[in-house]
């Protein structure tokens, strides 16, 4: 995942914790459900593009963790532009 060219939202620095994998922001505890729902909503579309379920989950976590939003269409566009 190439996050070097991503412009995170204003809350992203607060979401990168010592528990996060290096370079992989994670959603706050209260946002985990949002990331899961986002992954589920985008799953069929992203599977057709060759993503597997683990990639989709990680991307949804990063999208929410970077404070980029929770819109499914924006997430799919971001995933396709940034990670393929």
C-alpha positions in Angstrom: 0.0 0.0 0.0 1.5 3.3 -1.0 0.4 5.9 1.5 3.2 8.3 0.6 0.8 10.2 -1.8 -2.2 10.2 0.4 -3.3 13.4 2.1 -4.8 12.2 5.4 -7.6 13.9 7.1 -7.1 16.0 10.2 -7.7 13.2 12.7 -5.2 10.8 11.1 -2.2 11.6 13.3 -4.3 10.7 16.4 -5.2 7.3 14.9 -1.6 6.1 14.4 -0.8 4.3 17.6 2.1 2.2 18.9 -0.2 -0.8 18.2 -0.5 0.1 14.5 1.5 -1.8 12.0 4.3 0.4 10.7 2.8 2.8 8.2 -0.7 1.5 8.6 -3.1 3.7 10.4 -6.0 1.9 12.0 -9.5 3.1 12.9 -10.2 4.1 16.4 -12.2 1.5 18.4 -15.4 3.2 17.7 -14.7 3.3 14.0 -13.9 -0.3 13.5 -17.6 -1.0 12.7 -17.6 1.7 10.1 -14.5 0.2 8.5 -16.1 -3.2 8.5 -19.3 -1.9 6.9 -17.3 0.0 4.3 -15.4 -3.1 3.4 -18.6 -5.1 3.1 -20.2 -2.5 0.9 -17.3 -2.3 -1.4 -16.4 -6.0 -1.4 -18.1 -7.1 -4.6 -16.7 -4.2 -6.6 -13.2 -4.7 -5.3 -13.3 -8.5 -5.7 -14.1 -7.9 -9.4 -10.9 -5.8 -9.6 -8.8 -8.6 -8.1 -8.6 -7.6 -4.4 -9.0 -10.4 -1.9 -10.9 -10.1 1.3 -7.9 -9.4 3.5 -6.7 -6.6 1.2 -10.2 -5.1 1.3 -10.3 -5.2 5.1 -6.9 -3.6 5.4 -7.7 -0.9 2.8 -11.0 -0.1 4.6 -9.1 0.1 7.9 -6.5 2.4 6.4 -9.2 4.6 4.6 -11.0 5.2 7.9 -7.8 5.3 9.9 -6.5 8.1 7.6 -9.7 10.0 8.2 -10.5 10.0 4.5 -14.2 9.4 5.0 -16.7 6.6 5.1 -18.3 6.9 1.6 -18.2 3.7 -0.3 -17.7 5.2 -3.7 -14.9 7.4 -2.5 -13.3 4.4 -0.8 -13.5 2.3 -4.0 -12.0 5.1 -6.1 -9.2 5.6 -3.6 -8.5 1.9 -3.4 -8.3 1.6 -7.2 -6.2 4.7 -7.7 -3.8 4.1 -4.9 -3.4 0.4 -4.6 -3.3 -1.2 -8.1 
